[in-house]
Amino acid sequence: MSARTHPDPAFRAADSFYAATAHPWAGAPALAGDTTCEVAVIGGGFAGLWCARRLAAQGKQVLLLEGGEIGRAASGRNGGFVSVGFAAGLDEIERKLGRDDARALFRLSDAGRQTVRDFCRETPDLGIAPVDGRLKVLRHADDGALKARVETLNAELGQDMVYWPRDKVRDHLKTDTYHEAMEDRQGFHVHPLNLARALAADCVARGVTVHEHSPVTALDRDDTGWKITTPGGTVRASQVVLAGNVAAGGEGASVWPALSRAIVPVATYVVTTERMGAKLHDAIRWSGSVSDTRRAGDYYRIVDGDRLLWGGRITTRVSEPTDLAETMRADIERIYPQLAPVKIAHVWTGLMGYCRHKMPILGELAPGLWACTAFGGHGLNTTATGGEAVADAIVGTDDRVKLFAPYRALWGGGPVGRIATQLEYWRLQALDWLEERRAA
């Protein structure tokens, strides 16, 4: 069954720029019949793929189940940014965990970024196409706070950040919107769907058994471990990793309710433009990625030579607005009026899973049952960090997953929680607007 014709919309692939330009991958059959393995990984996005790959490298017999096609959900629809850090800021993590543990988590996220970079170097011909450079821009002056932040990150955390004053920002980004910026020289961006497919192919090469179009309908404990039921068969495994985007109605959404109730579904919208020629490069003289520092800001990058990939507008609304293309076009032209009229070629929605504490949920939920989820808003480095940390905990080679123990699966509030989350986003957007007005 094609994911595009899957009866459940949660398992359908997006009609995105990534899907239109993706390298083919061999695919994997649906599960048919009953089988056994040592570790079953549920979810064929980045978290599940990194975890399965690491487990296989350490000699485990691994089976991965994906409800649709590999990378069809958030992993194949995002902005493709690979950077350092988490959705929760370093200061916020430090207030909760203390300085030492917060810094240890930051270093893990940095190691995850390097893991992704290393894999890209190992697989140069699969269309992942990493492009160096990440720029975080301010929409107002901040009296030296950003410059001080750059100095702290470099001196205390070994980063390679560069402060950009307003003149330099406007030399590269021809808009009056931005004032200052922080360049992350180690950040980069990739084609995320090609990365997911390359990881899947690498998993298969390492001996992982992969089954697409095999949504999990039940997960039960038995005398030998865990029994996983799909429409086509069953899997019995000693250990199970729930690595799906549970907010999207996908893998694990109903089979472990305590976990799914902790995740709030959050959507972000992405478009790519038609080819824009020289006027795009006149407006944006920077090949890396760009994102602003607002609580729900814009993010964008040049792709395919002279197209603009633009994302933003975080919301808890899970359906796609009918006027989405027009809304996003207006956002682009508001920042870069010289690009008008912008013509949209592809438009799609990415649905991510967030927990209230804005950190991933990693660790053992019950004997032999592991969580590796809630990666919304973190960047692609964190899925590598989380997947490999859980794999190492299962094998027993490393216990760094314990650093995430304080970030439990807190109840997300159900429908009321979604409303509260949307209200919070609107409040933060209002704060951003006020901050910019004061600075102006």
Buried (B, 14 or more C-beta within 10 A) or exposed (E): EEBBEBEEEBBBBBEBBBBEBBBEBEEBEBBEEEBBBBBBBBBBBBBBBBBBBBBBBEEBBBBBBBBBBBBBBBBBBBBBBBBBBBBBEBEBBBEEBEEEBBBEBBBBBBBBBBBBBEBBEEBEEBBBBBBBBBBBBBBBBBEEEBBEBBEEBBEEBEBEBBBBEBEBBBEBBBBEBBBBBBBBEBBBBBBBBBBBBBBBBBBBEBBBBBBBBBBBEEBEEEEEBBBBBBEBBBBBBBBBBBBBBBBBBBBBBBBBEEBBBBBBBBBBBBBBBEEBEEEBBEBBEBEBBBBBBBBBBBBBBBBBEBBBBBBBBBBBBBEBBEEBBEBBBEBBBEBBEEBEEBEBBBBBBBBBBBBBBBBBBBBBBEEBBBBBBBBBBBBBBBBBBBBBBBBBBBBEEEEBBEBBEEBBBBEBBEEEBBEBBBEEBEEBBEEBEEBBEEEE
